[in-house]
Structure formats: structure tokens, C-alpha cells
Amino acid sequence: MSSENISQDALTTPDNIGAMPESFQLAGRHIIVTGGGRGLGQGIAASAALAGARVTIIARSTDQLDQTAEIIRGSGGLVSTYPLDLTDTGSFEKHVAAIIERDGAIDGVVHAAGVQVRKKSIELTVEDWRYVQTMNLEVPFFLSQAIARAQLDEKRSGSHVFIGSLNSSIGLAGVAPYAASKTGLLGAARSLSTEWSASGIRTNVIGPGYFRTAMTDVLLSASGDYDRILGRIPMGELGTPADVGALAVFLLSDASRYITGQLINVDGGWLAS
């Protein structure tokens, strides 16, 4: 190929040679984090606030929201709380409008709220199945839908980050509804990426490995299960919420401007082993 056929934009210049530190910052941006009252959601909300974002945290428990808000404000971050039962998916348009009116236009969202039911598949009920699909698949999809409608109306770019799982890539026993929901979430995020990316709205999925949170506490408190899980992790340790928070900040920031429709795992090497 002759040099005349190479676009000037493709050449290395001082402006595109690499991401600058400010590319990883969220200053001036408004980020929503669901499930922000505890666990990974709390860590993600704190990380986004430390990166300079104004964070609105959503959860059902006012006490948990207040605890997270106290942590963030104690480190100098900007945070608002918004108590909401997320299972009421039909109300999202109204609540998104209320959040925008109170806290400003929304630049990004991280869907950290989720539930788990651990049962053998032959013991599952229809109620078990629907409960997990509602919280883990329908809630993030329809909340992103409501947020994207506002962003598209405003011709505003955005980043939507979904929280998947190891089960987005492999199947683990005793968690069939969870595996179905997290696999479906990956498919939905990829589809949304193809629809929205041309308008500047990116969608990606984080796949956490094993972290000690309220959702995994029962499993990790059993010595046999803990030793088995730790033995599968090449790094030899469980992750922390800050490990997921750092990746969420990256995906919310301009540093990831050309990344969309992807699943990125944070698992200490579990899936590679």
C-alpha cells in the first residue's frame, strides 16, 4: 500500500500516541450504580467517585445506601442516594427522569444489583427462576433502555456497564437460573452495542470471579468450598471490590472509547487455568 493511501488520522501523532492520565478520569460526569449499598456495587460506586464522578447509588435498603454515601463523602466524593425497588421495571422512565432533574444528565450506568439462588436444578421452582431472571436480566436491560432513551434524546454519549459472571462464559453446578441470566445479559449487551454504538453509547460486561460479598459469603464460609475455589485461582487470592471498581472506571472513561460489546473478566486467572 502506498503512503498516499494511508489516512493521516491513522498515523501516530502526539494527540493519538497513547491515553493520557486524564482519559481515565470521570470528573464532571454523572454515573448511576445499582446495588450500590453493599458488595461489588459499593466498591464500584466508591471507585467512580474517587475518579471524580458524581455518583447516584440505587438500592432498596436506605440504611445500606446511607452507609455507602458516608464512605464516599468521607473520601471527598460526590454522591446522591436513590432508594428504589428495582423489580418495578415499568417505573424506570419516571425514575430516570427524576434522577436527571435532581442530579443532572446521566453519562454512565453500572448494573451491580443482582441476586442468586443456589439449588440443584431438579429442586428449582418457577418462582426461583423468575426472581433471578427479573433481577439479573430484565432490570439491567430495561433500566439501560430508559437511560439510553434520555441519552439519545439529548444526543449524549454514554457507557453502560453490565455485571456478568464466570457463568457468562462457563457453566457451574447448582446455579442454573443465575447462569442463564448472566449468559443472557452478555447477549443483550452485545446486541445493544450493535444498536447504540454509532450514537456514542457503549455497552460492555464485566465478568467477576470470586469475591467475598454477601452473595458469596455462605459459599466461601464453607472450608471445603473455599479451599476448592482458592485452589482454582492462579493468583492464589480472592478479588476485592476495588478490583472490579477499577475496571468499571476504565469502561466508564474515555480511555475505553473504542471498546464496546465486550466481556472482560476479573477473576485472578480462573478462566485461563
Protein Blocks (a to p, Z undefined) as FASTA:
>chain_A
ZZklpcfklpccfklnpccfklmpcghiacddehklgcjllmmmmmmmmnopacddddfb
lklmmmmmmmmmmnopacddddddfklmmlmmmmmmmmmmmnopafbdcdfbccdddddf
klpcfklmmmmmmmmmmmmmmmmmmmmmmmmmnopacdddddddfklmmccehilmmmmm
mmmmmmmmmmmmmmmmmnopacddddddddddfklmmmmmpmklmmmmmmmmmnopacdf
klmmmmmmmmmmmklmmgghiacddehhmmmZZ
